[in-house]
Amino acid sequence: MEAIVNDNNVDQALRALKKKMQREGVYKELRLHRYYEKPSIKRSRKRTESIKRIKKVNRRRLDREGY
């Protein structure tokens, strides 16, 4: 990942880099890998994340289609 520095404005480039990292999920990955997670806990976490993602998509679809 990279951020372009224009006119020696490092603060703005750093802010852009942080936004890119946030969007890509780098911070979330770092937080998850900070401690060991048992395989059973990992499976249950992934299952709940999947359910949340599916519900979110369905909710947006219902809002868009108006059913």
Secondary structure, DSSP 4 states (H G I P E B T S, - for coil): ------TT-HHHHHHHHHHHHHHHTHHHHHHHTSS---HHHHHHHHHHHHHHHHHHHHHHHHHHHT-
